[in-house]
Amino acid sequence: MAQFRSKPFGVTKNGEKVNEYIMSNPGGLAVSVLNYGCVIKNIFVPTKQGPVDVVVGHDTFADYENDFNSPSSTCCGAFVGRYANRIENAEFSIGGQKYQLEANNGPNHLHGCFSRKLYRVKAFGDTLLMETESPAGEDGFPGNLKISVRYILTEDNALRMDYRVSSDADTIINLTNHTYFNLDGGGDVLNQKLRIYASRFLEGNNETCPTGNILPVVNTPMDFRAGKIIGKEIDSGYSQTTMVGGGYDHCFVIDRGRGASQSLCAWASSDKTGISMKVYTTQPGVQLYTGNFLQDCPTPGKGGVPMQKYGGFALETQHFPCSPSHRNFPPRSCGPGRCSAPIRPCASSPENSAASCEASKGPPADQNQNGRTLLFPKAPSSGGRFFVFSELHKRLILSMFNLRKIFVNQKV
């Protein structure tokens, strides 16, 4: 059974109290979460040399608050939405009605305000439940939302994170967790190994918005299928990496067999610590971001050390960015008694090596008292990811975003 304890972590500029919740179990896994932004502040992985914190973040709440409210916010560790990643030109339409969103990333909308919300917390059994609301019109989106984020730490070192959202009006949504990982426990991640199980990626423009083209990774620096160190081709002059600050900030289309509800989408490891990580997901895409602009963070990282370029990598499992702008992308809209359908695998097009995706019929949406619900199906059937870290003998499973698990083992 997981053990929980909490302690004060700070006070917002509005005078609201922020707490840190520490979950631990006999397996040696310790995870701390804030009720501000549902931030994953620490994940301590047991090793023979002692616990290693594999999460990039800050030591004080003031640093998180100043970071998240700055134009160069890192969103490190945070639960993001209403729409993770970008919405091009900060606008979309539902049912013939156009909605204008806050343009917070040049002309585009990025992530939203969920990372800056305070969440009500309940702890029971092996579960930590965080809840809040998002009123209609927040960031420009329609629909009053009820949001719940659930962390479950099991006796076999599994930490699972489930999301559930309901809306009283048609809206769009795309949720993820924005944790940056550094399996060395510090420094840059350029010599850490990464494998991504994706044969295609979304081509981006110079504003990091998908063009709508789904391109093959073969013979490009985007090809992580066989695994390579992150820094091998990170700044090789390839146009797609050059335009995002000499690194990766791209959505990969996960290879998944027909009928499979989830699959392995990424694997990473550190020779320095011996920690490795596998990522499984039920989402169609995973955004790899290599911290190309972490050095612009206005507040220091842990230990008072300034954040550095390539100081962490994020693997954000999600639906495709800018989906409202591209009819060939899976939809993220929901309405009365229905929710967006899960995605069938993308099939390559022989004419242009791009790909097309089609939606399959999804499960019926749950009904709330208003008869309208935006449902992210419970893991593991759809809608999430999980990570696996390892350091031989000790095994850790950590699960996030409808389903996201991290397994950690310890080398001898």
Secondary structure as UniProt FT lines:
FT   STRAND          3..11
FT   TURN            13..14
FT   STRAND          17..24
FT   TURN            26..27
FT   STRAND          30..34
FT   TURN            37..38
FT   STRAND          40..45
FT   TURN            48..49
FT   STRAND          52..53
FT   HELIX           61..68
FT   TURN            71..72
FT   TURN            76..77
FT   STRAND          79..80
FT   STRAND          83..87
FT   HELIX           88..90
FT   STRAND          91..94
FT   TURN            95..96
FT   STRAND          97..100
FT   TURN            106..107
FT   STRAND          108..111
FT   HELIX           114..116
FT   STRAND          120..124
FT   TURN            125..126
FT   STRAND          127..134
FT   TURN            136..137
FT   HELIX           138..140
FT   STRAND          145..153
FT   TURN            155..156
FT   STRAND          158..167
FT   STRAND          171..172
FT   STRAND          176..177
FT   STRAND          180..181
FT   TURN            183..184
FT   TURN            190..191
FT   STRAND          193..196
FT   STRAND          198..204
FT   TURN            206..207
FT   STRAND          210..216
FT   TURN            218..219
FT   TURN            221..222
FT   TURN            225..226
FT   STRAND          228..229
FT   TURN            230..231
FT   TURN            234..235
FT   HELIX           239..242
FT   TURN            243..245
FT   STRAND          249..254
FT   TURN            258..259
FT   STRAND          263..269
FT   TURN            271..273
FT   STRAND          276..281
FT   STRAND          285..289
FT   TURN            292..293
FT   HELIX           294..296
FT   HELIX           302..304
FT   TURN            309..310
FT   STRAND          313..318
FT   TURN            321..322
FT   HELIX           323..325
FT   TURN            327..328
FT   STRAND          333..336
FT   STRAND          347..348
FT   TURN            350..352
FT   STRAND          355..356
FT   TURN            369..370
FT   TURN            379..381
FT   STRAND          385..391
FT   TURN            392..393
FT   STRAND          394..400
FT   TURN            401..402
//
